[in-house]
Amino acid sequence: MIQFLVKRFLWLIVTLLIVYTVSFFLMRSVPGGPFQGEKQLPPTIQRNIERRFELDKPLSYQYFSHLNKIVFQFDFGPSYRLKDYTVNEVIASGFPVSMSLGVFALSFALVLGVSAGVVSAMYRHSVWDVTLMTVATLGIAVPNFVLASLCLIVFVFYLGILPAAGWSSLESVLLPAFCLGAPFAAYIARLTRTGMLEILNQDYIRTAYAKGLTTYSVVTKHALKMAIIPVVSYLGPATAGILTGSLVLERIFAIPGMGTHFVEAALQRDYTLAMGMILVYTLILSVMNTLVDMAYAMLDPRVKLE
C-alpha cells in the first residue's frame, strides 16, 4: 500500500508539472491579453500594469517565476481581473461550494443509480426493467444543460416549488444537484444491472437461496458487494464528468463555485486564476482516482495494488 501511494504521489507531481506547462504556453499563445479589451488603455498605463504583473518579462522568466511561487509558497499569485483578490482567496471561497454540489450530485447518482440497477436486474424483462433502462438511456443521451433548462421550466416557472438560482438553502441545491447527477445515475444504473445479472447466476448465490435466505439478504449481503465493483471503477471518470459538468451548471444556476470563476477566467484571459483552477481540478481528479483504486482493492481481495 505504501509503495502504491508513493508511486501515485510521484506520478501526481509529474502530471501537475505537465498540465502546468501545457496550460501556461497554450494560454499565452492565444492573441490578446488580460488587460486588452474593447476600450484600449493608454500606453503608459498599459506598460505599468504589465510591469506590475511581470507580463513584460520573457515567457521563460514568467514560467519559472510563477512555478517557483506555486511549488515553494503555494501561492498562485494575484488575479488579473478580480481586483484586490488573490487566486488562493478565490479558490478558497469557491471550492467548498463546488465540492458540496459535487458531493450532492454524486450521492444522488449513486443512490438512484444503484437502486434502479438492482431493481432492474431482479425483475429482468419486466415492465420495471424496460421502464428503468429506457429512462437510463434517455438520461445518458440528454446533456445536463438541456436537462437543467427543462427542470427550470417545470419546477421553477410552472410549478414554482424550487428557486431558480442561488446557493442559500437546501432547496436551491436540489435542482442543480439533480441535473448534474442524473446522467451519471443513468450510467451507474446500467453498470449495476449488468453486474447484478452476472453475479446472480453464480453458484454461491444459488447456495444462499438454497439455505433459505431471503432475497433481501442475498442481494444486500452477498450479491451487491461484487456487483458494484464496475460502479466503483466508474467513480473516477464520474468525478471528472461532475467537475467539468459543474462549470456549465454553476453558470446556469448562478452558483458561486469554482466553475463560475473558471469560466470567467477563461473568457477574460485571467492567466493566474485559470491556471490555479486547472491545477486544482487536476489534483482533485488524481486524488479521486487513487481513492477509487484503493476502494476497488478493498472490495475485491483478488486485486493487488502496484
Secondary structure, DSSP 8 states (H G I E B T S, - for coil): -HHHHHHHHHHHHHHHHHHHHHHHHHHHHSSS-TT--SS---HHHHHHHHHHTTTTS-HHHHHHHHHHHHHHH----B-SSSTT-BHHHHHHHHHHHHHHHHHHHHHHHHHHHHHHHHHHHHTTTSHHHHHHHHHHHHHHHS-HHHHHHHHIIIIIIIS--S-SS-SSSHHHHHHHHHHHHHHHHHHHHHHHHHHHHHHHTSHHHHHHHHTT--HHHIIIIIIHHHHTHHHHHHHHHHHHHHHHHHHHHHHHTT--SHHHHHHHHHHHT-HHHHHHHHHHHHHHHHHHHHHHHHHHHHH-TT----
